[in-house]
Amino acid sequence: MNVVGVSRATESVSPSSGKNFPNVRNRVQELHFYNEPPNFEMNLEEFEEFALARLKILRRIEELKSRNIIGDTFNKALEKSINENLNSVNSSEGNITNPKTQRELRNKKDIASHFILRAAYCKTEELRRWFMSHECFLFKFRLDKFMKEGDVRAFLHQNNLHFDRVGEKEKESLQKYLLSIPAGGGSASSYSMVSSAEFSQTIYYKIPFVQALDLVASRQCYVSAGKAYVPSSKLLSIITAKFRMSLSKSMTLASLAFSQVTSDTSRISSLLNNMNSQYTGGKNFISDLTADGQTNELNSQNVDSYASSMPLCMSRVHAGLKADHKLKHWGRLQYGLFLKGAGLTLEESLMFFQKEFTKIMTGDEFTKNYSYNIRHMYGQEGKRASYTPYNCKKIILGNPPSSGENHGCPYRHYDDEHLSALLNKLNIGTLNDRKDILDKKRAQHYQLACLKHFEVTHPDAAVKKSISVDGVGEHPNAWFAASVKYKKASKQ
């Protein structure tokens, strides 16, 4: 990917010199345009760890948006996710206390994770759109933080982003026009005018107006002779647009080489091909210590007792299994992988399904027709790939259930009458709560309907019970984990 930039005017700083920006590399080196791919080595464990760390952040952005979280609550939640995933460093050498080493490790993790996900999400148009949308949002969020801390010129310098700086003489001649530009750091949230005192300290840039269409549309710049005059505080949207353009071009080129790369490097091909369906929650959600010190894990004997903590998509499959003593292919996959993600081991999974299936067939029939499929889900057969539980999007967009099948998302695949009857039968919330869930379903906000179901049946989970609801409405296993923790907390 080429470095993006436009011609540079006078009063700018040479990219080879950092004397006008003390400690510039220390201050902004952790925010990148990702122009150059990483040139360092990593093992397969790091490859997967780094990618999943960034994927957690992008999915967190998607979740916060879907839940209509805004303002400081949104910013704090996203900042927390960044600190926990990208800014945390682990090393085989133990605890790292040297700031320079910590910075280098964070840098490595940030760059590597971006390029790994770029490779994983380039193969289809739908995946490219998802990645670009959330990656650009993450970039803009981090850039905004740097700019508020006064690092904009340092960032431009380090990333070779060249803008024409308005000279003092031209600035004075345009003062009355430039003063009409609303104040505020990169958004239209503040429309107070710049004072004369602030004007003298403000740096302005002029760029082709087509590169500042967002600002032109919201009247946050001055346009003359095809140039947009922009204060440094409003470069956020322009730089983000450049990042989006560069990323779009790079991903299109990467998509052309995806099949060749994955065929040549079989060790990572399965990771790249399955990255978008990777589950990013915990591995075993209900492992806990009981009073007598014994581990209380999900097993073949207690699955039924946990059914009340399952989201609707899984509780319906469980109910179908108990009624028919059998599940068809897609039901076995959806439910089997969910139980795997919830902590059910291969041995316990075989015992659980055999116990139900052998109510209508012999043990030999079960072994011959179904045990291979279960071992395959756990990576013990076939190409020995360990499959991950389905997330909400995969279930919603997957094969719809036909007659005699129980898989799928009830909010997506049930008609209004069927879903309404089910909610009434399960006594989910009040009449208004059920109406709200149905309204969201009709508006095709299936995940929000699921989230509303959780909120109704687990009141004040995050506030009073301090239960993390991260991923609820995004992944069935996150729903299940939060529900189990909520019920345990309620008993204490």
Disulfide bonds with the S-S distance in Angstrom:
none
